[in-house]
């Protein structure tokens, strides 16, 4: 079975990380893996994705009929059995071109909430219906909140197949391994290390973490904050840390290949975003046994059981108080981290979600009730 995954630029982000983790299982099931990058370049993660067994193609997106024709030719030449679309941009035209190229199975994963308004909402409303009714596209939501948003905004309920992480890789480290990782990061053994993983952009609210630090440090002088990732707001975040006098407690380490080791060396995961789909970086942290302090938004309510696997916060003041609370309570951190790990194993299994995608690739119609969905922990 030949499957083409359609992406934007291939970045070190959720969809690409999940595909890389799933590649061995997909190859084992007889899937010939292909990925199409439609960004200006293939993207910084393209070579790493290729090393997992994907054949990477590149066709820069152009908003014109010629691009759609080029995409159709690429699909026809590739003789793909399945086209799996991961983009919101131009998704309908990929679906139409794939159908015109004779592709039998078309799957589209909705990775985030797209609550468009006005003319654009009407356009996407029509496109989603045409895709479902006339093109036979199977739409998938990565989390319950994404599924609800699609239903509320567009009146269609996609199949729920939760995001996943490889829990055999992202797992709690033995104390000696965690200590070695800390030494490599030059973090003292007695520091309480808060970590976030994600691009530097306003909706991630890393600035809120930096604003919370002066408050946290009054009670927890050993607190440190490490950020993995880069992006447009990094310089403003660095400047804020300097202005608040906490620059020596904050480290920006950029994009890293050793995210798992960094998580294993950390004490608490922070993600006070104002909007998300179902963030894989949060799943990775939970799988490593970290308690999570996250924004009180639908995406994190899909993941975090407030007070059990972490703490949900609505503003910077609540974020600071939550950080202070876990900073001073090692038992609470351990209990929340262990509960989060159990939740990932029970509800966000790589194997279970990949098998459901394989059902779609084979043309089977999985029962909606068969999808495991996050439930409140007892």
C-alpha positions as CSV (number, residue, x, y, z in Angstrom):
1,X,0.0,0.0,0.0
2,X,1.5,3.3,-1.1
3,X,0.5,6.3,1.1
4,X,1.3,10.0,0.4
5,X,1.1,12.4,3.4
6,X,0.6,16.0,2.4
7,X,2.2,18.5,4.7
8,X,3.3,22.2,4.6
9,X,7.0,22.7,5.3
10,X,8.2,19.6,7.2
11,X,8.9,21.0,10.6
12,X,9.8,19.5,13.9
13,X,6.2,19.7,15.0
14,X,3.4,17.4,16.1
15,X,2.2,15.8,12.9
16,X,5.8,15.2,11.6
17,X,6.9,13.8,15.0
18,X,4.0,11.4,15.1
19,X,4.7,10.2,11.5
20,X,8.3,9.6,12.4
21,X,7.3,7.6,15.5
22,X,4.7,5.6,13.6
23,X,7.0,4.8,10.6
24,X,8.4,1.5,11.9
25,X,4.9,0.1,12.6
26,X,3.5,1.4,9.3
27,X,6.4,-0.2,7.4
28,X,5.8,-3.4,9.3
29,X,2.2,-3.4,8.1
30,X,3.3,-3.1,4.5
31,X,2.9,0.6,3.9
32,X,5.2,2.3,1.4
33,X,5.7,5.8,3.1
34,X,5.8,9.1,1.2
35,X,5.6,12.7,2.4
36,X,5.0,15.7,0.2
37,X,6.3,19.1,1.5
38,X,4.4,22.0,0.0
39,X,6.3,24.8,1.7
40,X,8.9,27.1,0.1
41,X,11.5,24.5,1.1
42,X,11.2,20.9,2.2
43,X,11.7,22.0,5.8
44,X,14.3,21.4,8.5
45,X,12.8,18.1,9.6
46,X,12.6,16.6,6.1
47,X,16.0,14.7,6.3
48,X,15.1,13.2,9.6
49,X,11.7,12.1,8.4
50,X,13.4,10.5,5.4
51,X,15.7,8.5,7.8
52,X,12.6,6.9,9.3
53,X,11.7,5.4,5.9
54,X,9.7,8.1,4.2
55,X,10.4,9.1,0.6
56,X,10.2,12.9,0.7
57,X,8.9,14.9,-2.3
58,X,8.7,18.7,-2.6
59,X,6.2,20.7,-4.6
60,X,6.1,24.4,-3.4
61,X,2.5,25.6,-3.0
62,X,1.2,28.2,-5.5
63,X,-2.4,29.5,-5.3
64,X,-3.2,28.8,-8.9
65,X,-4.8,26.0,-11.1
66,X,-1.3,25.1,-12.4
67,X,-0.3,24.0,-8.9
68,X,-3.4,21.7,-8.6
69,X,-2.5,20.2,-12.0
70,X,1.1,19.6,-10.9
71,X,-0.1,17.9,-7.7
72,X,-2.5,15.7,-9.7
73,X,0.4,14.6,-12.0
74,X,2.6,13.9,-9.0
75,X,-0.1,11.7,-7.4
76,X,-0.8,9.9,-10.7
77,X,2.9,9.2,-11.3
78,X,3.3,7.9,-7.7
79,X,0.4,5.5,-8.1
80,X,-0.7,6.2,-4.5
81,X,-3.4,4.1,-3.0
82,X,-4.0,6.6,-0.2
83,X,-3.6,10.4,0.0
84,X,-3.5,11.6,3.6
85,X,-3.8,15.4,4.0
86,X,-2.6,17.2,7.1
87,X,-3.0,20.8,6.0
88,X,-5.9,23.3,6.3
89,X,-4.4,25.4,3.5
90,X,-5.8,24.2,0.1
91,X,-7.0,20.9,1.6
92,X,-10.0,20.8,-0.7
93,X,-7.9,21.2,-3.8
94,X,-5.6,18.4,-2.7
95,X,-8.7,16.2,-2.2
96,X,-10.2,17.1,-5.5
97,X,-6.9,16.6,-7.4
98,X,-6.3,13.2,-5.7
99,X,-9.8,12.0,-6.6
100,X,-9.3,13.1,-10.2
101,X,-6.0,11.3,-10.2
102,X,-7.9,8.1,-9.4
103,X,-6.9,7.7,-5.7
104,X,-9.3,5.4,-4.0
105,X,-8.8,6.5,-0.3
106,X,-8.5,10.1,0.8
107,X,-8.0,10.9,4.5
108,X,-7.7,14.3,6.1
109,X,-6.6,14.9,9.6
110,X,-7.7,18.1,11.3
111,X,-4.9,19.1,13.6
112,X,-6.3,22.2,15.1
113,X,-9.4,24.3,15.7
114,X,-10.2,26.5,12.7
115,X,-13.0,28.8,13.8
116,X,-13.1,31.0,10.7
117,X,-15.7,33.7,10.3
118,X,-17.6,35.4,7.5
119,X,-16.9,34.5,3.9
120,X,-14.0,32.1,4.8
121,X,-16.2,30.2,7.1
122,X,-18.8,29.8,4.4
123,X,-16.2,28.6,1.9
124,X,-14.8,26.0,4.3
125,X,-18.3,24.9,5.3
126,X,-19.1,24.2,1.6
127,X,-15.7,22.5,0.9
128,X,-16.0,20.2,3.9
129,X,-19.4,19.0,2.7
130,X,-18.4,18.5,-0.9
131,X,-15.3,16.6,0.2
132,X,-17.4,14.3,2.4
133,X,-20.4,13.7,0.2
134,X,-18.9,13.7,-3.3
135,X,-15.2,13.0,-2.9
136,X,-15.5,10.4,-0.2
137,X,-13.0,12.0,2.1
138,X,-12.8,10.6,5.7
139,X,-12.1,13.5,8.1
140,X,-10.3,12.8,11.4
141,X,-10.0,15.0,14.5
142,X,-6.9,14.6,16.7
143,X,-8.7,15.3,19.9
144,X,-12.2,15.7,21.4
145,X,-12.0,19.6,21.4
146,X,-11.0,19.6,17.7
147,X,-13.9,17.3,17.0
148,X,-16.4,19.5,18.9
149,X,-15.0,22.6,17.2
150,X,-15.5,21.1,13.7
151,X,-19.0,20.1,14.6
152,X,-20.0,23.5,16.1
153,X,-18.4,25.5,13.3
154,X,-19.1,23.4,10.3
155,X,-21.8,21.0,11.4
156,X,-19.8,17.9,10.6
157,X,-18.4,15.5,13.1
158,X,-15.1,13.9,12.1
159,X,-13.9,10.6,13.4
160,X,-11.8,10.8,16.5
161,X,-8.4,9.3,16.4
162,X,-6.3,10.8,19.2
163,X,-2.7,12.0,18.7
164,X,0.0,9.8,20.2
165,X,3.5,9.6,21.3
166,X,6.0,6.7,21.5
167,X,5.8,5.8,25.2
168,X,8.6,3.3,24.8
169,X,11.0,6.2,23.9
170,X,9.4,9.0,25.9
171,X,9.5,7.4,29.3
172,X,10.7,8.3,32.8
173,X,14.5,8.1,33.1
174,X,16.4,6.3,35.8
175,X,17.8,8.7,38.3
176,X,21.4,8.2,37.1
177,X,20.3,9.0,33.4
178,X,18.4,12.1,34.5
179,X,21.4,13.3,36.5
180,X,23.7,12.8,33.4
181,X,21.2,14.8,31.3
182,X,21.2,17.6,33.8
183,X,25.0,17.8,33.8
184,X,25.0,18.1,30.0
185,X,22.6,21.0,30.4
186,X,24.6,22.5,33.2
187,X,21.6,22.4,35.5
188,X,22.4,21.8,39.2
189,X,21.0,18.7,40.9
190,X,19.0,20.8,43.4
191,X,17.3,23.1,40.9
192,X,13.6,22.8,40.1
193,X,13.7,22.8,36.3
194,X,10.6,24.0,34.5
195,X,10.6,23.2,30.8
196,X,8.5,24.1,27.7
197,X,8.8,22.7,24.2
198,X,7.4,24.6,21.2
199,X,7.9,27.5,18.8
200,X,8.3,31.0,20.2
201,X,5.0,32.6,19.1
202,X,2.5,34.7,21.0
203,X,-0.2,32.1,21.3
204,X,2.2,29.9,23.2
205,X,2.4,32.5,26.0
206,X,6.0,31.9,27.0
207,X,6.0,35.5,28.1
208,X,3.5,34.5,30.8
209,X,6.1,32.0,32.2
210,X,8.8,34.7,32.3
211,X,6.4,37.2,33.9
212,X,5.6,34.5,36.6
213,X,9.2,33.8,37.4
214,X,9.9,36.8,39.7
215,X,6.9,35.7,41.8
216,X,8.0,32.1,41.9
217,X,11.5,32.9,42.8
218,X,10.5,34.7,46.0
219,X,9.5,31.3,47.5
220,X,11.5,29.0,45.2
221,X,14.9,30.5,44.6
222,X,16.1,27.3,43.0
223,X,13.6,27.5,40.1
224,X,14.9,27.6,36.6
225,X,13.2,27.8,33.2
226,X,14.4,26.1,30.0
227,X,12.8,26.6,26.7
228,X,13.2,24.3,23.7
229,X,12.3,25.8,20.3
230,X,12.7,29.0,18.4
231,X,10.5,31.5,16.5
232,X,9.4,35.0,15.9
233,X,8.9,36.1,19.5
234,X,12.1,34.7,20.9
235,X,13.9,38.0,21.0
236,X,11.0,39.8,22.7
237,X,10.9,36.9,25.3
238,X,14.7,37.3,25.9
239,X,14.3,41.0,26.3
240,X,11.4,40.5,28.8
241,X,13.6,38.2,30.9
242,X,16.3,40.9,31.0
243,X,13.8,43.6,31.9
244,X,12.4,41.5,34.8
245,X,15.9,40.6,36.1
246,X,15.5,36.8,35.5
247,X,17.6,36.4,32.5
248,X,20.1,34.3,34.5
249,X,17.2,31.9,35.4
250,X,16.0,31.4,31.8
251,X,17.7,29.5,29.0
252,X,16.7,29.3,25.4
253,X,18.3,26.3,23.8
254,X,16.7,26.4,20.3
255,X,15.7,23.4,18.3
256,X,17.1,20.2,19.8
257,X,17.4,16.5,18.8
258,X,17.5,15.4,22.4
259,X,14.1,16.6,23.6
260,X,13.4,13.3,25.3
261,X,16.6,13.6,27.4
262,X,15.7,17.2,28.3
263,X,12.2,16.2,29.4
264,X,13.7,13.4,31.5
265,X,16.1,15.9,33.2
266,X,13.2,18.3,34.0
267,X,10.8,18.5,36.9
268,X,7.7,20.2,35.5
269,X,6.3,20.9,32.0
270,X,4.8,24.3,31.2
271,X,2.4,25.1,28.3
272,X,0.2,28.0,29.1
273,X,-1.0,28.4,25.5
274,X,-4.1,30.3,24.6
275,X,-4.9,28.0,21.6
276,X,-3.8,24.4,20.6
277,X,-5.1,21.3,18.8
278,X,-3.9,18.4,20.8
279,X,-0.2,19.2,21.5
280,X,2.2,16.3,21.0
281,X,4.9,18.0,23.1
282,X,2.5,17.8,26.1
283,X,1.9,14.1,25.5
284,X,5.7,13.6,25.4
285,X,6.1,15.3,28.7
286,X,3.3,13.3,30.3
287,X,4.8,10.1,28.9
288,X,8.1,11.0,30.5
289,X,6.3,11.3,33.9
290,X,6.2,15.1,34.2
291,X,3.4,17.0,35.9
292,X,1.9,19.6,33.5
293,X,0.9,23.2,34.1
294,X,-1.1,24.3,31.1
295,X,-3.6,26.8,29.9
296,X,-7.2,26.1,30.9
297,X,-8.4,25.7,27.3
298,X,-10.3,22.8,25.5
299,X,-7.1,21.2,24.1
300,X,-5.6,20.8,27.6
301,X,-8.8,19.6,29.1
302,X,-8.6,16.7,26.6
303,X,-5.2,15.9,28.2
304,X,-4.8,17.1,31.7
305,X,-7.0,16.1,34.6
306,X,-6.8,19.2,36.8
307,X,-5.3,18.4,40.2
308,X,-4.5,14.8,39.2
309,X,-2.1,14.9,36.3
310,X,-1.3,18.6,36.4
311,X,-2.9,22.0,36.9
312,X,-4.9,24.1,34.5
313,X,-4.5,27.9,34.8
314,X,-6.4,30.8,33.3
315,X,-4.0,33.7,33.7
316,X,-0.4,34.6,34.6
317,X,-1.2,35.0,38.3
318,X,-2.7,31.5,38.5
319,X,0.4,30.2,36.5
320,X,2.7,31.7,39.1
321,X,0.8,30.2,42.0
322,X,0.7,26.8,40.3
323,X,4.5,26.9,39.7
324,X,5.0,27.8,43.4
325,X,2.8,25.0,44.5
326,X,4.6,22.2,42.6
327,X,8.0,23.8,43.2
328,X,7.7,23.2,46.9
329,X,6.1,19.7,46.8
330,X,8.1,16.8,45.4
331,X,5.5,14.3,46.3
332,X,2.9,16.2,44.4
333,X,5.1,16.4,41.4
334,X,5.8,12.6,41.5
335,X,2.1,11.7,41.9
336,X,1.0,13.9,39.1
337,X,3.7,12.8,36.8
338,X,2.9,9.1,37.5
339,X,-0.8,9.7,36.8
340,X,0.0,11.5,33.6
341,X,2.1,8.6,32.4
342,X,-0.7,6.2,33.1
343,X,-3.1,8.4,31.2
344,X,-0.9,8.5,28.1
345,X,-0.6,4.7,28.2
346,X,-4.3,4.2,28.5
347,X,-5.7,6.9,26.2
348,X,-3.0,8.0,23.7
349,X,-1.5,4.8,22.3
350,X,0.6,4.9,19.2
351,X,-0.4,1.4,18.2
352,X,-4.1,1.9,18.7
353,X,-4.3,5.1,16.8
354,X,-2.1,3.9,13.9
355,X,-4.2,0.7,13.6
356,X,-7.3,2.9,13.2
357,X,-5.7,4.9,10.5
358,X,-4.8,1.6,8.7
359,X,-8.5,0.7,8.9
360,X,-9.3,3.9,7.0
361,X,-6.5,3.3,4.5
362,X,-8.0,-0.2,3.8
363,X,-11.4,1.4,3.2
364,X,-12.9,0.1,6.5
365,X,-15.2,2.3,8.4
366,X,-14.2,2.2,12.1
367,X,-17.1,2.6,14.5
368,X,-17.1,6.0,16.2
369,X,-17.5,4.4,19.6
370,X,-14.4,2.3,19.1
371,X,-12.2,5.4,19.4
372,X,-10.8,5.7,22.9
373,X,-11.4,9.2,24.2
374,X,-9.9,10.9,27.2
375,X,-12.1,10.5,30.3
376,X,-11.8,12.0,33.8
377,X,-9.4,10.0,35.9
378,X,-10.8,8.6,39.1
